[in-house]
Structures are given as C-alpha cells and as structure tokens.
Amino acid sequence: MKFSVSSSDLLKQLQIAGGAIGSNPVLPILEDFLFTLSNNKLVISATDLETSITNEIEVTSEGDGKVAVPAKILMDTLKELPQQPITFSVNNENFGIEITSAYGKYKLAGENGADFPEIPKPDTVDTVSLSAQMLSDAITKSLFATSSDELRPAMTGVYFQVDFNKLTFVATDAHKLVKFTCTEVQSEVATSFIVPKKALNLLKSALTNKDDVKVAFNKANAFFNFGNVNLVCRLIDARYPDYNAVIPVDNPNTLTLSRVDFLNSLKRIAIYANKTTNQVILKINNDNLSVSAQDLDFSNEANEQLSCTYEGDPLTIGFNAKFLIEMLNVLESDDVKMELSSPTRAGILLPTEGGDGEEILMLVMPVMLSN
C-alpha cells in the first residue's frame, strides 16, 4: 500500500489521536497508530484500551490495507519537516514503512495492523446531541472539581445526567462541587453515566466550535462524534453520590461583588495563608467584606477590604482560597453571588448572569475556624 499526504495536515490529525496513547502501555502495539487505507481515505486510530480516538484524512493512495506505525518516531519526524507532500510506502509482507520527503527517505518498522486491538463500535446505544461550544464550556467549568482519589472512582470522572432535553454535568471531590446544566440539547432518553477525566481532557482539546457533537452511550462505553473525529471511552462503573443532598437550600445571607476584584484579592491574600489549609477568612458586615489570612508558623498575615452588596446577618466564615480561586477563574460573569447560611455549612457560588441555555452552581465546603 502507498499514499501521499501533506506533512502538516497529517501531523495535525496525529496530534489529536495521539492523546489516547498511554505512557506505559500494557502491549507494545499500543505505542502505535493504526493506519487503515481505503479509497483515498486514511483512517488513524489510537487507544490505551480505555480511551480510543479515530479520525480520518483525505490522501492520494494506491491500494488498500492497514499497518501499525510507531507513534513517537513518526510524530517526531513530522514535527521536524516543513510543510510538504510526503509519501508512505508499506511493504505488505514485513510491514516495513518508507517515508519519502523532499529531503530524503526515512525507514521504520511497522507491525501487522490485524494485531491492533479492536475499537468498540456504537451498537445498541442511546444518543444526545449538543453544540461543541456548550460541551467545551461544561468540561471547562466542571473538570477541575473532580477528585484524584482512586479509592472513590465515581468522583474521578464527570457525572452526565441526561433528562430528555436537559443535560446536567456534575463534578465533586467532597470539598467542592460543580453542577452545570444545559437545556439546548436533543435527546429522547433519561439516563446517567460517568465519563473519565482523561477522555474529557482529550475531548476538550479536539473540539472546534463549528461542530455539533453527537454523544452515544450504552452501559459500557460513551462515543463522542464530531467533525471527522470519533472518541470512545469506557465509562466508570460506579454509583455516583447523591449530590443534591449536599446542596443547602436555605441560605438567608447573600453576598454580591465583582468577580475579578474578589479573585485578585484572594490571589494576594492566599500568599499569606497557611500552606496546608490555604484558609482565608471572609468577614462580612453590612456592605463591607474583609478578606484575611494568617500563617502563625511564619508570622505572616494579610488583610484586604472589598466593597460588596450584602443582605443578611454579619458572618465570619473560612474557605480554602485555592478552591475559591479555581471556581472564580472558570466563571465568566462580571459579578458573582455567594449564598451563605452559617460558618459550618457549605457556601453556594453563582454567576449573577448566566449564558443562554445554561445554568451553573458551585458549592464549596467551609474550613473550620480555629478559636
């Protein structure tokens, strides 16, 4: 088999698929791309057995076939080549690969494509469709709240809750929680599943805003299809915690202030906080917010005053500054609202204005104040 293609176009497609290749694969062939050539179309596949990406590119070809190509040496070669047409020739008997460029020839050893693991196909699936922009927003605003605790596998992914024409994304690590709901979706089912963090990171980097995304799913896998890309991931088989039970509903105290001012103040004050707890103390009284932190071990201390709008009783509450900074970074509204009840109950962080067809709620657990 033989084909010609633009080196830069090929590299772009390989970089998308290459994200699925693991760092320590259990099988040597998982370090390869599978190239499948048919009717002037090259299909590129990569997998770590949990997450798989397939995409395709138009080429000029002679003959059909498949071959497994070592990923690292191929991508390193293409990165060093200026944009130009290159030709791949594959020996169908020993799977040797010869690449011809304007500068010369490069030979590498391929493997039999028939030995490459089969990538799951979307059979007996339900589907939901939404815009790439909406999915990208949902991933950006929820992924940071997932847990890294492998003992609680459900929390290491993002929970997708499909309710006909509403899709809710939930992420939590038991200290913070994000609930992102979008209504501009198309679905005929009500169900839920948990998507791993790696797949969502790859999805986010591959999405372009002009695509619509079709998400198909069954009990074992989720299939994301957009443009010329198919991403398949094995779902996390675990029960997601009842997140609604931890969201406080009666929050009589409401604080409203500039998101950017609050974010910048927290970044400065956090420098002086204890490095173990990252605790900052919010003291709210009338329309004045005091943000302070201290690290007694090093005699470090900082305090700033911010103007705000506050409805409720005077309140002093502690939070992990790192968590608040992460949340404020992904929100986009000019002002934010915090709903609070007492120093021992979770605070709710909300944007004052939402995007079209989307709602977001963030929850952060308090850090207990030491007397």
FENCOR-V113294 format. One record per backbone hydrogen bond with DSSP energy under -1.0 kcal/mol. NH is the residue of the N-H (numbers start at 1). CO is the residue of the C=O. E is the energy in kcal/mol with one decimal. If there is no record, write none. Layout:
nh=NH co=CO e=E
nh=NH co=CO e=E
This chain:
nh=2 co=62 e=-1.8
nh=3 co=88 e=-2.2
nh=4 co=60 e=-2.6
nh=5 co=86 e=-2.3
nh=7 co=84 e=-2.8
nh=10 co=6 e=-2.3
nh=11 co=7 e=-2.3
nh=12 co=8 e=-2.1
nh=13 co=9 e=-1.6
nh=14 co=10 e=-2.4
nh=15 co=11 e=-2.4
nh=16 co=12 e=-1.2
nh=17 co=13 e=-2.2
nh=18 co=14 e=-3.0
nh=20 co=17 e=-2.0
nh=21 co=18 e=-1.5
nh=30 co=27 e=-1.7
nh=31 co=28 e=-1.9
nh=32 co=29 e=-1.6
nh=33 co=69 e=-2.9
nh=34 co=45 e=-2.6
nh=35 co=67 e=-3.2
nh=36 co=43 e=-2.4
nh=37 co=65 e=-3.3
nh=38 co=41 e=-2.3
nh=42 co=57 e=-2.9
nh=43 co=36 e=-2.9
nh=44 co=55 e=-3.3
nh=45 co=34 e=-1.9
nh=46 co=53 e=-1.9
nh=48 co=51 e=-1.7
nh=52 co=232 e=-3.2
nh=53 co=46 e=-2.5
nh=54 co=230 e=-2.9
nh=55 co=44 e=-2.3
nh=57 co=42 e=-2.0
nh=59 co=40 e=-2.1
nh=60 co=4 e=-2.3
nh=62 co=2 e=-3.2
nh=65 co=37 e=-2.0
nh=67 co=35 e=-2.2
nh=68 co=111 e=-2.7
nh=69 co=33 e=-3.2
nh=71 co=31 e=-2.0
nh=74 co=70 e=-1.3
nh=75 co=71 e=-2.7
nh=76 co=72 e=-2.7
nh=77 co=73 e=-1.9
nh=78 co=74 e=-2.4
nh=79 co=75 e=-2.2
nh=86 co=5 e=-2.8
nh=87 co=100 e=-2.1
nh=88 co=3 e=-3.2
nh=89 co=98 e=-2.4
nh=90 co=1 e=-3.0
nh=91 co=96 e=-2.6
nh=95 co=91 e=-2.0
nh=97 co=108 e=-2.9
nh=98 co=89 e=-2.6
nh=99 co=106 e=-3.2
nh=100 co=87 e=-2.7
nh=101 co=104 e=-3.0
nh=106 co=99 e=-2.3
nh=108 co=97 e=-2.4
nh=110 co=95 e=-1.5
nh=111 co=68 e=-2.2
nh=115 co=112 e=-1.8
nh=116 co=113 e=-1.5
nh=123 co=121 e=-1.9
nh=126 co=217 e=-2.4
nh=128 co=215 e=-2.3
nh=129 co=186 e=-2.3
nh=130 co=213 e=-2.2
nh=132 co=211 e=-2.1
nh=135 co=131 e=-2.2
nh=136 co=132 e=-2.8
nh=137 co=133 e=-2.3
nh=138 co=134 e=-2.4
nh=139 co=135 e=-2.3
nh=140 co=136 e=-2.5
nh=141 co=137 e=-2.5
nh=143 co=139 e=-2.7
nh=145 co=142 e=-1.7
nh=146 co=143 e=-1.7
nh=147 co=155 e=-3.0
nh=152 co=149 e=-1.8
nh=155 co=152 e=-1.3
nh=156 co=153 e=-1.6
nh=157 co=154 e=-1.0
nh=158 co=195 e=-2.4
nh=159 co=170 e=-2.9
nh=160 co=193 e=-3.4
nh=161 co=168 e=-2.9
nh=162 co=191 e=-2.7
nh=163 co=166 e=-3.2
nh=164 co=189 e=-2.6
nh=167 co=182 e=-2.7
nh=168 co=161 e=-2.5
nh=169 co=180 e=-3.4
nh=170 co=159 e=-2.1
nh=171 co=178 e=-2.0
nh=173 co=176 e=-1.6
nh=177 co=363 e=-2.5
nh=178 co=171 e=-2.7
nh=179 co=361 e=-2.9
nh=180 co=169 e=-2.9
nh=181 co=359 e=-3.0
nh=182 co=167 e=-2.8
nh=183 co=357 e=-2.4
nh=185 co=183 e=-1.7
nh=186 co=129 e=-2.2
nh=191 co=162 e=-1.8
nh=193 co=160 e=-2.0
nh=195 co=158 e=-2.6
nh=200 co=196 e=-1.5
nh=201 co=197 e=-2.3
nh=202 co=198 e=-2.3
nh=203 co=199 e=-2.4
nh=204 co=200 e=-2.5
nh=205 co=201 e=-1.7
nh=206 co=202 e=-1.5
nh=207 co=203 e=-1.8
nh=211 co=208 e=-1.9
nh=213 co=130 e=-3.2
nh=214 co=225 e=-2.5
nh=215 co=128 e=-3.4
nh=216 co=223 e=-2.9
nh=217 co=126 e=-2.3
nh=218 co=221 e=-2.2
nh=222 co=233 e=-2.4
nh=223 co=216 e=-3.6
nh=224 co=231 e=-3.3
nh=225 co=214 e=-2.4
nh=226 co=229 e=-2.3
nh=229 co=226 e=-2.9
nh=230 co=54 e=-3.1
nh=231 co=224 e=-2.9
nh=232 co=52 e=-3.0
nh=233 co=222 e=-2.3
nh=234 co=50 e=-2.3
nh=235 co=220 e=-2.9
nh=236 co=194 e=-2.4
nh=238 co=236 e=-1.5
nh=243 co=241 e=-1.6
nh=246 co=243 e=-1.2
nh=253 co=340 e=-2.3
nh=254 co=311 e=-2.7
nh=255 co=338 e=-2.9
nh=256 co=309 e=-3.0
nh=257 co=336 e=-2.1
nh=259 co=334 e=-2.7
nh=262 co=258 e=-2.2
nh=263 co=259 e=-2.8
nh=264 co=260 e=-2.8
nh=265 co=261 e=-2.2
nh=266 co=262 e=-2.4
nh=267 co=263 e=-2.2
nh=268 co=264 e=-1.8
nh=269 co=265 e=-2.9
nh=270 co=266 e=-2.7
nh=272 co=269 e=-1.8
nh=273 co=270 e=-1.2
nh=278 co=274 e=-2.9
nh=280 co=319 e=-2.8
nh=281 co=292 e=-3.3
nh=282 co=317 e=-3.2
nh=283 co=290 e=-2.5
nh=284 co=315 e=-3.3
nh=285 co=288 e=-2.2
nh=288 co=285 e=-1.5
nh=289 co=306 e=-2.7
nh=290 co=283 e=-2.6
nh=291 co=304 e=-2.8
nh=292 co=281 e=-2.1
nh=293 co=302 e=-2.1
nh=295 co=300 e=-2.7
nh=298 co=295 e=-1.3
nh=300 co=295 e=-1.9
nh=302 co=293 e=-2.4
nh=304 co=291 e=-2.5
nh=306 co=289 e=-2.9
nh=308 co=287 e=-1.3
nh=309 co=256 e=-2.8
nh=311 co=254 e=-2.5
nh=315 co=284 e=-2.2
nh=317 co=282 e=-2.4
nh=319 co=280 e=-2.5
nh=321 co=278 e=-3.4
nh=324 co=320 e=-1.8
nh=325 co=321 e=-2.7
nh=326 co=322 e=-2.2
nh=327 co=323 e=-2.1
nh=328 co=324 e=-2.7
nh=329 co=325 e=-2.0
nh=330 co=326 e=-1.1
nh=331 co=327 e=-1.2
nh=336 co=257 e=-2.7
nh=337 co=350 e=-3.2
nh=338 co=255 e=-3.2
nh=339 co=348 e=-2.8
nh=340 co=253 e=-3.2
nh=345 co=342 e=-1.5
nh=347 co=364 e=-2.6
nh=348 co=339 e=-2.5
nh=349 co=362 e=-3.4
nh=350 co=337 e=-2.8
nh=352 co=335 e=-2.0
nh=358 co=355 e=-1.5
nh=359 co=181 e=-2.6
nh=361 co=179 e=-2.3
nh=362 co=349 e=-2.1
nh=363 co=177 e=-3.1
nh=364 co=347 e=-2.3
nh=365 co=175 e=-2.9
nh=367 co=318 e=-2.6
